[in-house]
Amino acid sequence: MVGPQGELPAVPIEGTIVYLSNGNAWLMRASSSSRRAVTTEGNLDGRVLSLSPDGRQLLFTTALTDEIDLPLNELWLASTTIVGEKPITLGIQGVLQADWSPAIDQSQVAYTTAERVANPPGWKANNDLWLLTVAPPAPNGEIQPDQLVEPKQLLPSSTPGLYPWWGTTFTWSPQGDRLAYARADEIGIIDLNNSKVVTDSVTTLAEFTPLKTFSEWVWVPAVSWSPDGQFITAAIHGLPLANEPADESPIFDLWLFSVDG
């Protein structure tokens, strides 16, 4: 659809495709020949690039500066239906991960934050969890600042398990009623239907020895949901193959979990 010389024939597209190039968000609808820039400042940091389920709004993060005393980045919202409309800031900074709920009737964003640090990898995760509700844009597609509702904190900042500075990742269920979480030594489920999220709605599905990478990065399982939202699957760090330490095991086992434990 996009070639190095820009000379490929047009490709028809159903729906909306958004991609990141040279620090800007680009959008394609109907045909690859009709692509256009959603942003032009060239300052997207690539941590967040999430299209709303209805394709009308784009969530993204922009880098601030490299100064250690400033937040990691800033979260923004852009309309994908009005050409030339300027994005608006959501007033949320230091975002490590953010994603729309896949439920088209919810218009909710889950995000987690981090602090900037001088040492690698450049951030220290808070391992928190927030839920932001964004009202649908106006009928003409315009985004208004009063669309936003004050974020609700679901999980407080914490330092769980080993390597907490790397952070916990969160993955929406297809129905938007649960989030799977994953960190270096554990995966589980958070039930958003329960108001007492911290005490009652976190279900641990697996605990395992984290992988020692001998580097500045941390291995975290990638979690995938079944279409009906009743199962999740993940590759879990396995037991040692021989006499090596448990955190140096080369084994990874594929597991299927029921969300009820």
C-alpha positions as CSV (number, residue, x, y, z in Angstrom):
1,M,0.0,0.0,0.0
2,V,2.9,2.4,0.7
3,G,6.1,2.0,-1.3
4,P,9.5,3.6,-1.0
5,Q,9.1,5.5,-4.2
6,G,5.4,6.3,-3.9
7,E,4.7,4.7,-7.2
8,L,2.6,1.7,-6.2
9,P,-0.9,1.4,-7.7
10,A,-3.7,2.4,-5.4
11,V,-5.0,-0.3,-3.1
12,P,-8.7,-0.2,-2.0
13,I,-9.3,-0.1,1.7
14,E,-12.3,-1.0,3.8
15,G,-12.4,0.9,7.1
16,T,-9.6,3.1,8.4
17,I,-5.8,2.5,8.7
18,V,-3.6,4.7,10.8
19,Y,0.2,4.4,10.8
20,L,3.2,6.2,12.2
21,S,5.9,7.6,9.9
22,N,8.7,10.1,10.8
23,G,7.1,11.1,14.0
24,N,3.7,11.8,12.4
25,A,0.4,9.9,12.3
26,W,-1.0,9.2,8.8
27,L,-4.5,8.0,7.9
28,M,-5.9,6.1,4.9
29,R,-9.5,5.6,4.0
30,A,-11.2,4.1,0.9
31,S,-7.9,3.9,-1.0
32,S,-4.2,4.0,-0.2
33,S,-3.8,6.9,-2.7
34,S,-5.9,9.1,-0.4
35,R,-3.6,9.0,2.6
36,R,-3.1,12.2,4.6
37,A,-1.3,13.4,7.7
38,V,-3.2,13.7,10.9
39,T,-0.3,15.4,12.7
40,T,2.5,17.5,11.2
41,E,4.7,18.4,14.2
42,G,6.8,15.2,13.9
43,N,6.9,14.7,17.7
44,L,5.0,11.5,18.2
45,D,7.0,9.2,20.5
46,G,5.3,5.9,19.3
47,R,4.3,4.7,22.7
48,V,0.6,5.2,22.0
49,L,-1.1,5.1,18.6
50,S,-4.7,3.8,19.1
51,L,-7.7,4.2,16.8
52,S,-11.1,4.3,18.4
53,P,-13.5,1.4,17.5
54,D,-15.6,3.6,15.3
55,G,-12.5,5.0,13.6
56,R,-13.4,8.6,14.3
57,Q,-10.8,9.4,16.9
58,L,-7.1,8.8,17.3
59,L,-5.2,8.6,20.6
60,F,-1.5,9.2,20.5
61,T,1.4,10.4,22.7
62,T,3.9,13.2,21.9
63,A,7.4,13.5,23.3
64,L,8.1,16.6,25.4
65,T,11.9,17.1,25.8
66,D,14.8,15.1,27.0
67,E,15.0,17.1,30.3
68,I,15.0,14.7,33.2
69,D,12.7,16.8,35.3
70,L,9.9,16.8,32.7
71,P,7.2,14.1,32.2
72,L,7.8,11.2,29.8
73,N,5.3,12.4,27.2
74,E,1.7,13.8,26.8
75,L,-1.5,12.2,25.6
76,W,-3.5,13.7,22.7
77,L,-6.7,13.1,20.9
78,A,-7.3,13.9,17.2
79,S,-10.4,13.7,14.9
80,T,-9.9,11.5,11.9
81,T,-13.0,12.8,10.0
82,I,-12.2,16.5,9.7
83,V,-9.3,17.4,7.6
84,G,-7.0,20.0,9.2
85,E,-8.6,20.0,12.6
86,K,-6.0,20.4,15.3
87,P,-5.6,17.7,18.0
88,I,-6.4,18.5,21.6
89,T,-4.3,17.5,24.6
90,L,-6.0,15.4,27.2
91,G,-3.9,16.9,30.0
92,I,-2.4,13.5,30.9
93,Q,1.4,13.1,31.0
94,G,3.9,10.3,31.6
95,V,1.9,7.6,29.7
96,L,3.5,4.3,29.3
97,Q,0.6,2.5,27.6
98,A,-2.9,3.5,26.6
99,D,-5.6,1.8,24.4
100,W,-9.2,2.2,23.5
101,S,-11.8,-0.3,24.7
102,P,-12.8,-2.4,21.7
103,A,-16.5,-2.1,22.8
104,I,-17.8,0.5,20.4
105,D,-20.5,1.7,22.9
106,Q,-18.1,2.5,25.7
107,S,-15.7,5.1,24.4
108,Q,-13.2,4.4,27.2
109,V,-9.4,4.4,27.4
110,A,-7.3,2.4,29.8
111,Y,-3.8,3.8,30.5
112,T,-0.9,3.3,32.8
113,T,1.9,5.8,33.7
114,A,5.6,6.1,34.4
115,E,8.2,8.6,35.6
116,R,11.2,9.6,33.6
117,V,14.6,8.5,35.0
118,A,18.1,9.1,33.8
119,N,19.1,5.4,33.9
120,P,18.1,2.9,31.2
121,P,15.5,2.2,30.0
122,G,14.6,5.9,30.6
123,W,11.4,5.3,32.7
124,K,10.2,3.9,36.0
125,A,6.7,2.4,35.7
126,N,4.1,3.3,38.3
127,N,2.2,0.0,37.6
128,D,-1.0,1.9,38.1
129,L,-4.2,1.7,36.0
130,W,-6.6,4.5,35.0
131,L,-9.8,4.6,33.1
132,L,-10.8,7.6,31.0
133,T,-14.2,8.1,29.4
134,V,-14.3,10.2,26.2
135,A,-17.7,11.3,25.0
136,P,-18.3,10.8,21.2
137,P,-17.4,13.7,19.0
138,A,-20.0,16.1,17.7
139,P,-22.0,15.1,14.7
140,N,-19.7,17.1,12.4
141,G,-16.7,15.2,13.9
142,E,-15.3,18.0,16.0
143,I,-13.6,17.1,19.2
144,Q,-14.5,19.4,22.2
145,P,-12.5,19.7,25.4
146,D,-15.6,19.1,27.5
147,Q,-15.9,15.6,26.0
148,L,-13.5,14.4,28.7
149,V,-14.5,13.0,32.0
150,E,-12.1,13.0,35.0
151,P,-10.0,9.8,34.9
152,K,-10.9,7.1,37.4
153,Q,-8.0,5.3,39.1
154,L,-8.5,1.6,39.2
155,L,-5.2,0.5,40.6
156,P,-2.8,2.6,42.7
157,S,0.9,2.9,42.1
158,S,2.8,-0.1,43.3
159,T,6.1,-2.1,42.9
160,P,4.8,-5.7,42.3
161,G,7.0,-8.7,41.8
162,L,10.5,-8.5,40.2
163,Y,11.5,-5.8,37.7
164,P,8.6,-3.5,38.6
165,W,10.3,-0.5,37.0
166,W,9.7,-2.0,33.6
167,G,5.9,-1.9,34.0
168,T,2.7,-3.9,33.8
169,T,1.0,-4.2,30.4
170,F,-2.8,-4.3,30.0
171,T,-4.9,-5.9,27.2
172,W,-8.7,-5.3,26.8
173,S,-11.1,-8.2,26.4
174,P,-13.1,-8.1,23.1
175,Q,-16.2,-7.2,25.1
176,G,-14.5,-4.4,27.1
177,D,-15.5,-5.8,30.5
178,R,-12.1,-7.1,31.6
179,L,-8.4,-6.3,31.2
180,A,-5.7,-9.0,31.2
181,Y,-2.5,-7.8,32.9
182,A,1.0,-9.1,32.4
183,R,4.3,-8.5,34.1
184,A,7.7,-10.2,34.3
185,D,6.5,-12.9,36.7
186,E,2.7,-13.0,36.6
187,I,-0.4,-12.7,34.4
188,G,-4.0,-12.3,35.5
189,I,-7.4,-10.7,34.9
190,I,-9.0,-7.5,36.2
191,D,-12.8,-7.5,36.2
192,L,-14.1,-3.9,35.4
193,N,-17.6,-4.8,36.4
194,N,-16.6,-4.9,40.0
195,S,-16.4,-1.4,41.7
196,K,-13.9,-2.6,44.3
197,V,-11.2,-3.3,41.7
198,V,-8.2,-3.3,44.0
199,T,-9.6,-5.8,46.5
200,D,-12.1,-8.0,44.7
201,S,-11.6,-8.0,41.0
202,V,-8.0,-9.1,40.4
203,T,-7.6,-12.8,39.6
204,T,-4.1,-14.2,39.3
205,L,-3.9,-16.9,36.6
206,A,-0.2,-17.8,36.6
207,E,3.0,-17.0,38.5
208,F,6.4,-17.9,37.1
209,T,10.1,-17.2,37.4
210,P,11.0,-14.1,35.4
211,L,13.5,-14.4,32.6
212,K,17.0,-13.0,33.2
213,T,17.8,-11.2,30.0
214,F,21.3,-10.0,31.0
215,S,20.3,-6.7,29.4
216,E,18.4,-3.4,30.1
217,W,15.1,-4.8,28.8
218,V,12.6,-7.1,30.6
219,W,10.6,-9.9,29.0
220,V,6.8,-9.7,29.6
221,P,4.3,-12.2,28.2
222,A,2.1,-11.1,25.4
223,V,-1.5,-11.9,26.2
224,S,-4.2,-12.7,23.6
225,W,-8.0,-13.0,24.2
226,S,-10.4,-15.5,22.6
227,P,-13.1,-13.8,20.5
228,D,-15.8,-14.7,23.1
229,G,-13.7,-13.3,26.0
230,Q,-13.7,-16.5,28.0
231,F,-10.1,-17.5,27.5
232,I,-6.7,-15.9,27.3
233,T,-3.5,-17.4,25.9
234,A,0.1,-16.6,26.6
235,A,3.6,-18.0,26.4
236,I,4.9,-18.4,30.0
237,H,8.5,-18.8,31.0
238,G,8.9,-22.4,31.8
239,L,11.0,-24.6,34.1
240,P,14.7,-25.2,33.5
241,L,15.7,-27.7,30.8
242,A,18.7,-29.0,32.7
243,N,20.7,-27.7,35.6
244,E,20.6,-24.0,34.6
245,P,19.1,-21.5,37.1
246,A,15.4,-21.1,36.9
247,D,15.6,-17.5,35.6
248,E,17.9,-18.6,32.7
249,S,15.6,-21.4,31.4
250,P,15.3,-21.4,27.6
251,I,11.8,-23.0,27.8
252,F,8.6,-21.1,27.1
253,D,5.3,-23.0,27.3
254,L,2.1,-22.0,25.6
255,W,-0.8,-21.9,28.0
256,L,-4.6,-21.4,27.7
257,F,-6.4,-20.0,30.7
258,S,-10.1,-19.7,31.5
259,V,-10.9,-16.2,32.8
260,D,-12.6,-17.6,35.9
261,G,-9.3,-19.2,37.0
